[in-house]
């Protein structure tokens, strides 16, 4: 009995010692729930520490060589204002022997000029000969220059460089100069079989036959009604003589209104300073 009692006492003592060891071990490990900092604070400190370790020195931002130094200018409606259309500055030489020109007041007609080569030699020679010669030739050089701005597939707007007006054709076939760009100012550009270029209205044509209305000059250098011009005749044939390639902004489209037409409107047969158009000439 004494031996059994002593063994029981020994077992109880060992059990107490093992329990005390387990309690001490559990006290050594810190419980996450007993951390005075909140879970968000611990995550924030951990992330912040990683960012600070990885940041180091700031690297300079590299910009592509072709990137613009300034952001593109944008209007209030979000439309880019940079020139995006590639056109040409050119003279239009008619097969009738005239250069198409636009006067500062918007008058459209043709003009002959024997010395149409405006090289540096000719200009210096003209200045030495007579200032009036040079001034007249320089004036013609500007009046006969036009901006051909692409506004569609094989469709161009014809704008006088000096006057700044657009050439338009109304519903009666008369040409006029317009300060605003309207649908009547669109012309289809086509190459004829003799390699001359013809310009036809994109808005008007013959109702019955469907024949297009063309831009044309008479033998006297006067503009013709579009419905009287035939594409097979020399009156409608023009030869562009490009001066340079330029970038243009897309013209703003306006509605067709009478107030948008210039003072040289062609609503009546009398136009271009009161000179009547020969409607029977082709």
Buried (B, 14 or more C-beta within 10 A) or exposed (E): EEEEEEEEEEEEEEEEEEEEEEEEEEEEEEEEEEEEEEEEEEEEEEEEEEEEEEEEEEEEEEEEEEEEEEEEEEEEEEEEEEEEBEBBBBBBBBBBEBBBBBBEEBBBBBBEBEEBEBEEEBBEEBEEEEEEBBEEBEBBBBBBBBBBBBBEEEBBBBBBBBBEBBBBBBEBBBBBBBBBBBBBBBBBBBEBEEEBBBBBBBBBBEEEEEBBBBBBBBBEBBBBBBBBBBBEBBBBBBBBEEBEEBEBEBBEEBEBEEEBBBEBBBEEEEBBEEEEBBBEBB
